[in-house]
Amino acid sequence: MTHKFDAKKAEILDSRDRRKFLNPDSILEKSGLDSDTVLADLGCGSGFFAIPASLIVKKVCAIDVQQEMLDIVREKIRKGKLANIETLLSKESSIPLPDNSVDVLFMANVFHELEDRGSILNEAMRILSGRGRLIIIDWKKIEMEMGPPVEERLSEDEVVSICEDGDFMLLERLDAGPYNYMLVFGK
Ligand SMILES: C[S@@+](CC[C@H](N)C(=O)[O-])C[C@H]1O[C@@H](n2cnc3c(N)ncnc32)[C@H](O)[C@@H]1O
């Protein structure tokens, strides 16, 4: 079984240090979002990306398997009086959204936590519109002081290979700072 990020440690996700090495505004700027985009943030955690994304796009679906994470996002939605972001509790290998309903499926530091990557990629294919994009950010598979143990990580090339096996096409490899990689796939 893969290891899930502990919701009790959610404040680490929102830390000032993290903002320095994985700046959400700069990542979202690279994600090619606009005011027509419907974005699903799968494994949204405490909303580190979902909340600022809601200020750019038409709609955000913030999705997680842990209700405690969604409760944190809901509190941020309430405080920010945000009207275009909804929270959805999901099951491990399915995404609770209709077919062809999403322009961008965003997963940050989630892919290595998935139990069944093939099933989630099938779900991604199903919910993404024809020109939809899958964006995966994850930890580089190198030793460092933070993040999951190196043996739980996937290298950038492993993720590309798994996604290509799921019929996704690699469009771009983008810089996501010293500790992470960022991959953009099309259908
Ligand atoms: C390391 S946290 C990252 C949170 C957020 N994406 C960020 O970068 O701040 C990973 C999150 O993915 C969620 N997660 C893991 N597997 C999932 C799955 N199969 N479906 C949806 N969420 C999942 C976990 O519950 C956790 O909140």
Ligand as a Chemical Component Dictionary entry (heavy atoms), coordinates in Angstrom:
data_LIG
# 
_chem_comp.id                   LIG 
_chem_comp.type                 NON-POLYMER 
_chem_comp.pdbx_formal_charge   0 
_chem_comp.three_letter_code    LIG 
# 
loop_
_chem_comp_atom.comp_id 
_chem_comp_atom.atom_id 
_chem_comp_atom.alt_atom_id 
_chem_comp_atom.type_symbol 
_chem_comp_atom.charge 
_chem_comp_atom.model_Cartn_x 
_chem_comp_atom.model_Cartn_y 
_chem_comp_atom.model_Cartn_z 
_chem_comp_atom.pdbx_ordinal 
LIG C1  C1  C 0  1.291  15.424 -0.462 1  
LIG S1  S1  S 1  -0.393 15.881 -0.444 2  
LIG C2  C2  C 0  -0.371 17.177 -1.685 3  
LIG C3  C3  C 0  -1.523 18.117 -1.580 4  
LIG C4  C4  C 0  -1.592 19.230 -2.620 5  
LIG N1  N1  N 0  -1.689 18.707 -3.955 6  
LIG C5  C5  C 0  -0.383 20.120 -2.520 7  
LIG O1  O1  O 0  0.520  20.018 -3.367 8  
LIG O2  O2  O -1 -0.320 20.908 -1.560 9  
LIG C6  C6  C 0  -1.191 14.536 -1.344 10 
LIG C7  C7  C 0  -2.687 14.574 -1.253 11 
LIG O3  O3  O 0  -3.216 13.633 -2.209 12 
LIG C8  C8  C 0  -4.307 12.980 -1.625 13 
LIG N2  N2  N 0  -4.510 11.705 -2.339 14 
LIG C9  C9  C 0  -3.734 10.607 -2.302 15 
LIG N3  N3  N 0  -4.231 9.639  -3.103 16 
LIG C10 C10 C 0  -5.361 10.139 -3.666 17 
LIG C11 C11 C 0  -6.314 9.625  -4.575 18 
LIG N4  N4  N 0  -6.228 8.386  -5.058 19 
LIG N5  N5  N 0  -7.349 10.413 -4.957 20 
LIG C12 C12 C 0  -7.460 11.678 -4.460 21 
LIG N6  N6  N 0  -6.587 12.220 -3.568 22 
LIG C13 C13 C 0  -5.540 11.462 -3.183 23 
LIG C14 C14 C 0  -3.933 12.825 -0.162 24 
LIG O4  O4  O 0  -5.043 12.614 0.660  25 
LIG C15 C15 C 0  -3.237 14.168 0.100  26 
LIG O5  O5  O 0  -4.142 15.150 0.546  27 
# 
loop_
_chem_comp_bond.comp_id 
_chem_comp_bond.atom_id_1 
_chem_comp_bond.atom_id_2 
_chem_comp_bond.value_order 
_chem_comp_bond.pdbx_ordinal 
LIG C1  S1  SING 1  
LIG S1  C2  SING 2  
LIG S1  C6  SING 3  
LIG C2  C3  SING 4  
LIG C3  C4  SING 5  
LIG C4  N1  SING 6  
LIG C4  C5  SING 7  
LIG C5  O1  DOUB 8  
LIG C5  O2  SING 9  
LIG C6  C7  SING 10 
LIG C7  O3  SING 11 
LIG C7  C15 SING 12 
LIG O3  C8  SING 13 
LIG C8  N2  SING 14 
LIG C8  C14 SING 15 
LIG N2  C9  SING 16 
LIG N2  C13 SING 17 
LIG C9  N3  DOUB 18 
LIG N3  C10 SING 19 
LIG C10 C11 SING 20 
LIG C10 C13 DOUB 21 
LIG C11 N4  SING 22 
LIG C11 N5  DOUB 23 
LIG N5  C12 SING 24 
LIG C12 N6  DOUB 25 
LIG N6  C13 SING 26 
LIG C14 O4  SING 27 
LIG C14 C15 SING 28 
LIG C15 O5  SING 29 
# 
